[in-house]
Amino acid sequence: MKTSIKFTALLLLAGASVFAAIPAKAAIPPKLDAVTFSSLPALNGLAIKAEKVTGKAVIIISDQDGNVIRKDVLSNKKGMEKDYILTKLDEGDYTIEVVSKGKSVKQDIHVYTDGNEKYFFIKG
């Protein structure tokens, strides 16, 4: 009986030391710049947010011919989020580009009229 108790205690200690010897590694997500496009349903527009961006980001809206319609510079001091009401644009295709540190994210959108209302959708 004493040997079985000693043997069980020895197995418990050996098992605990194996698990204690291997430190757990924390999963750290990579720090990547992220750009999110989300809708503003009440205003029929689009919110653009540049997350984890240091410095500044430039948002460029251009028409299908490449003409720049609007260009905004966002900095960390002012916040890295900007809202746009896209239904004020004429019907057609547009490109929204967010540039930061030489990296670029583009989204194509289409503005159209249905009845008396203007709408847009993101192509993709």
C-alpha positions as a Markdown table, in Angstrom:
| # | Residue | x | y | z |
|---|---|---|---|---|
| 1 | Met | 0.0 | 0.0 | 0.0 |
| 2 | Lys | 2.8 | 2.4 | 0.9 |
| 3 | Thr | 4.6 | 1.7 | -2.4 |
| 4 | Ser | 1.5 | 2.4 | -4.4 |
| 5 | Ile | 1.0 | 5.7 | -2.6 |
| 6 | Lys | 4.7 | 6.6 | -3.2 |
| 7 | Phe | 4.5 | 5.5 | -6.8 |
| 8 | Thr | 1.3 | 7.7 | -7.4 |
| 9 | Ala | 2.9 | 10.7 | -5.7 |
| 10 | Leu | 6.0 | 10.2 | -7.9 |
| 11 | Leu | 3.9 | 10.1 | -11.1 |
| 12 | Leu | 2.0 | 13.2 | -10.0 |
| 13 | Leu | 5.3 | 15.1 | -9.4 |
| 14 | Ala | 6.8 | 13.9 | -12.6 |
| 15 | Gly | 3.7 | 14.9 | -14.6 |
| 16 | Ala | 3.5 | 18.3 | -13.0 |
| 17 | Ser | 7.2 | 19.0 | -13.7 |
| 18 | Val | 6.8 | 18.2 | -17.4 |
| 19 | Phe | 4.0 | 20.7 | -17.8 |
| 20 | Ala | 5.7 | 23.3 | -15.7 |
| 21 | Ala | 8.9 | 23.1 | -17.7 |
| 22 | Ile | 7.4 | 24.2 | -21.0 |
| 23 | Pro | 6.5 | 27.9 | -20.8 |
| 24 | Ala | 3.4 | 29.0 | -22.7 |
| 25 | Lys | 3.9 | 31.3 | -25.6 |
| 26 | Ala | 1.6 | 34.2 | -25.9 |
| 27 | Ala | 0.0 | 34.7 | -29.3 |
| 28 | Ile | 0.7 | 38.2 | -30.4 |
| 29 | Pro | -1.1 | 39.3 | -33.5 |
| 30 | Pro | 1.1 | 41.0 | -36.1 |
| 31 | Lys | 0.8 | 44.8 | -36.1 |
| 32 | Leu | -0.5 | 45.5 | -39.6 |
| 33 | Asp | -2.1 | 48.7 | -40.9 |
| 34 | Ala | -5.8 | 48.1 | -41.4 |
| 35 | Val | -8.3 | 50.1 | -43.4 |
| 36 | Thr | -12.0 | 49.5 | -42.8 |
| 37 | Phe | -15.0 | 50.7 | -44.9 |
| 38 | Ser | -18.3 | 50.7 | -43.1 |
| 39 | Ser | -21.7 | 52.1 | -44.1 |
| 40 | Leu | -23.5 | 55.0 | -42.6 |
| 41 | Pro | -27.1 | 53.8 | -43.2 |
| 42 | Ala | -28.8 | 56.9 | -41.8 |
| 43 | Leu | -26.8 | 59.2 | -44.0 |
| 44 | Asn | -26.4 | 56.8 | -47.0 |
| 45 | Gly | -22.7 | 57.2 | -46.9 |
| 46 | Leu | -19.4 | 55.5 | -46.0 |
| 47 | Ala | -17.1 | 55.7 | -43.0 |
| 48 | Ile | -13.4 | 55.1 | -43.7 |
| 49 | Lys | -11.2 | 54.3 | -40.7 |
| 50 | Ala | -7.4 | 53.7 | -40.8 |
| 51 | Glu | -6.4 | 51.6 | -37.8 |
| 52 | Lys | -2.9 | 51.1 | -36.4 |
| 53 | Val | -1.5 | 53.7 | -38.8 |
| 54 | Thr | 1.2 | 56.0 | -37.5 |
| 55 | Gly | 1.8 | 59.3 | -39.2 |
| 56 | Lys | -0.8 | 60.2 | -41.7 |
| 57 | Ala | -3.1 | 58.6 | -44.3 |
| 58 | Val | -4.4 | 60.1 | -47.5 |
| 59 | Ile | -7.9 | 59.4 | -48.8 |
| 60 | Ile | -8.4 | 60.0 | -52.5 |
| 61 | Ile | -11.8 | 59.7 | -54.3 |
| 62 | Ser | -11.5 | 59.7 | -58.1 |
| 63 | Asp | -14.0 | 59.2 | -60.9 |
| 64 | Gln | -13.9 | 56.5 | -63.6 |
| 65 | Asp | -11.6 | 58.7 | -65.7 |
| 66 | Gly | -9.1 | 59.1 | -62.9 |
| 67 | Asn | -10.0 | 62.7 | -62.1 |
| 68 | Val | -9.5 | 63.4 | -58.4 |
| 69 | Ile | -12.9 | 64.5 | -56.9 |
| 70 | Arg | -11.7 | 64.8 | -53.3 |
| 71 | Lys | -8.5 | 64.3 | -51.3 |
| 72 | Asp | -8.2 | 64.3 | -47.5 |
| 73 | Val | -5.2 | 64.0 | -45.3 |
| 74 | Leu | -5.8 | 62.3 | -42.0 |
| 75 | Ser | -3.3 | 62.5 | -39.1 |
| 76 | Asn | -3.1 | 60.8 | -35.7 |
| 77 | Lys | -3.8 | 64.2 | -34.1 |
| 78 | Lys | -7.1 | 64.7 | -35.8 |
| 79 | Gly | -8.2 | 61.0 | -35.7 |
| 80 | Met | -7.9 | 58.5 | -38.5 |
| 81 | Glu | -11.6 | 58.3 | -39.4 |
| 82 | Lys | -13.6 | 60.2 | -42.1 |
| 83 | Asp | -17.2 | 60.0 | -43.2 |
| 84 | Tyr | -18.4 | 60.6 | -46.7 |
| 85 | Ile | -21.9 | 61.1 | -48.1 |
| 86 | Leu | -21.6 | 59.5 | -51.5 |
| 87 | Thr | -25.1 | 60.2 | -52.8 |
| 88 | Lys | -24.0 | 63.8 | -53.5 |
| 89 | Leu | -21.8 | 62.4 | -56.4 |
| 90 | Asp | -23.1 | 62.0 | -59.9 |
| 91 | Glu | -24.1 | 58.6 | -61.1 |
| 92 | Gly | -21.2 | 56.4 | -62.2 |
| 93 | Asp | -18.1 | 54.5 | -61.0 |
| 94 | Tyr | -15.6 | 55.9 | -58.5 |
| 95 | Thr | -12.5 | 54.6 | -56.7 |
| 96 | Ile | -11.7 | 55.3 | -53.1 |
| 97 | Glu | -8.0 | 54.9 | -52.3 |
| 98 | Val | -6.3 | 55.1 | -48.9 |
| 99 | Val | -2.6 | 55.6 | -48.9 |
| 100 | Ser | -0.3 | 55.3 | -45.9 |
| 101 | Lys | 3.5 | 54.6 | -45.8 |
| 102 | Gly | 3.6 | 53.7 | -49.5 |
| 103 | Lys | 0.8 | 51.1 | -49.1 |
| 104 | Ser | -2.4 | 51.5 | -50.8 |
| 105 | Val | -5.9 | 50.1 | -50.3 |
| 106 | Lys | -8.5 | 50.7 | -53.1 |
| 107 | Gln | -12.3 | 50.1 | -53.2 |
| 108 | Asp | -14.4 | 50.6 | -56.2 |
| 109 | Ile | -18.0 | 52.0 | -55.7 |
| 110 | His | -20.9 | 52.6 | -58.0 |
| 111 | Val | -23.4 | 55.4 | -57.4 |
| 112 | Tyr | -26.9 | 55.1 | -59.0 |
| 113 | Thr | -30.4 | 56.5 | -58.9 |
| 114 | Asp | -33.5 | 54.4 | -58.1 |
| 115 | Gly | -36.6 | 56.4 | -58.4 |
| 116 | Asn | -35.9 | 59.8 | -56.7 |
| 117 | Glu | -33.2 | 58.4 | -54.4 |
| 118 | Lys | -29.5 | 58.0 | -54.9 |
| 119 | Tyr | -27.7 | 54.9 | -53.6 |
| 120 | Phe | -24.2 | 53.4 | -53.8 |
| 121 | Phe | -22.7 | 50.0 | -53.5 |
| 122 | Ile | -19.1 | 48.7 | -53.1 |
| 123 | Lys | -18.0 | 46.6 | -56.0 |
| 124 | Gly | -16.0 | 43.6 | -55.2 |
